[in-house]
């Protein structure tokens, strides 16, 4: 379970890093929303750093995991939506209400079992964060 919590912490930190990436062009027009390209890049960087992965998502020798992680869902909810916005991601049984533009991340983490006869444990870890108010 410690591995799951480390993965959850990494995804949450990645989501929060992504939620700090304001779209400067939209901001110049008075619109508070996230830059999806910068948001994804920062989220991946934070997740990889927290799990001791290289820049491609593969584990380094310091990592507790042995297989690459996969970001299976990454979504930026922009300012065009009406907030508060009830968000549902049925494929992962996740729902929440956002009050500002937000980011949702689902990362697949595989952890090998101690004994080789058992299958590895796989988790889809979900994290989200809203745009941080100024």
C-alpha positions in Angstrom: 0.0 0.0 0.0 3.0 2.3 0.5 3.6 2.2 -3.2 0.0 3.2 -3.9 0.3 6.2 -1.6 3.6 7.3 -3.2 1.9 7.1 -6.6 -1.1 9.0 -5.3 1.1 11.7 -3.9 3.0 12.0 -7.2 -0.2 12.3 -9.2 -1.6 14.9 -6.8 1.6 17.0 -7.0 1.5 16.7 -10.7 -2.1 17.9 -10.9 -1.3 20.9 -8.6 1.8 21.8 -10.7 -0.4 21.6 -13.8 -3.1 23.8 -12.2 -0.5 26.6 -11.8 0.1 26.9 -15.6 -2.0 30.0 -16.6 -2.6 30.7 -20.3 -0.9 34.1 -20.6 -2.6 35.0 -23.8 -6.0 34.4 -22.4 -5.0 36.2 -19.2 -4.1 39.3 -21.2 -7.8 39.3 -22.3 -9.0 38.8 -18.7 -9.7 35.1 -18.9 -8.4 32.8 -16.3 -7.7 29.4 -17.8 -4.9 26.9 -18.0 -2.4 26.4 -20.8 -3.0 22.7 -21.7 0.5 22.1 -23.2 2.4 23.7 -20.3 0.0 22.0 -17.8 0.8 18.5 -19.2 4.5 19.1 -19.4 4.6 20.3 -15.7 2.4 17.5 -14.5 4.6 14.9 -16.2 7.8 16.5 -14.9 6.4 16.5 -11.3 5.1 13.0 -11.5 8.4 11.7 -12.9 10.5 13.5 -10.3 8.4 12.2 -7.4 8.6 8.6 -8.6 12.3 8.8 -9.6 11.6 8.3 -13.3 13.6 9.5 -16.3 12.2 12.1 -18.7 10.4 9.3 -20.7 8.6 7.9 -17.6 10.9 4.9 -17.2 12.1 4.0 -13.7 15.7 4.9 -12.7 17.8 2.8 -10.4 16.5 4.9 -7.4 12.8 4.2 -8.2 10.7 1.7 -6.2 8.8 0.7 -9.3 10.2 -1.4 -12.1 8.0 -0.7 -15.1 7.2 2.6 -16.8 4.1 4.5 -15.6 1.5 5.5 -18.1 -0.6 8.7 -18.0 -3.8 7.1 -19.4 -6.0 10.2 -19.1 -5.1 13.9 -19.0 -7.7 16.6 -19.3 -7.8 20.3 -18.9 -11.2 21.9 -18.2 -11.1 25.4 -19.6 -12.9 28.6 -18.9 -15.5 27.9 -21.5 -17.4 25.7 -19.1 -20.0 27.1 -16.7 -18.7 26.8 -13.1 -19.4 25.2 -10.7 -19.0 22.3 -13.0 -19.9 18.7 -12.0 -17.3 16.5 -13.7 -17.7 12.8 -14.3 -15.2 10.3 -15.6 -17.3 7.2 -15.8 -14.5 4.9 -17.2 -12.6 5.4 -13.9 -15.6 5.8 -11.6 -14.6 9.4 -10.7 -16.7 12.4 -10.1 -16.2 15.8 -8.4 -17.3 19.4 -8.7 -14.9 22.1 -9.9 -15.3 25.8 -9.1 -12.6 27.0 -11.5 -10.7 25.6 -14.5 -9.1 22.4 -13.6 -6.9 19.4 -14.5 -7.7 15.7 -14.2 -5.0 13.0 -14.4 -5.2 9.2 -14.3 -1.9 7.4 -14.1 -1.5 3.6 -14.4 1.0 2.2 -11.9 2.2 -1.4 -11.9 4.0 -2.8 -8.9 5.6 -6.3 -9.0 4.6 -8.8 -6.3 7.2 -10.1 -3.9 6.8 -13.7 -5.0 7.1 -14.4 -8.7 4.1 -16.7 -8.9 1.7 -13.8 -8.1 0.7 -11.3 -10.7 1.7 -7.7 -10.4 -0.6 -5.2 -8.8 -2.0 -2.5 -11.1 -3.7 0.7 -10.0 -5.3 3.6 -11.9 -4.5 6.5 -9.7 -6.6 9.7 -10.1 -5.7 13.2 -9.2 -7.2 16.6 -9.9 -6.6 20.2 -9.0 -8.3 23.5 -9.8 -6.7 26.7 -11.0 -5.1 28.4 -8.0 -6.8 31.8 -7.4 -4.5 34.8 -7.5 
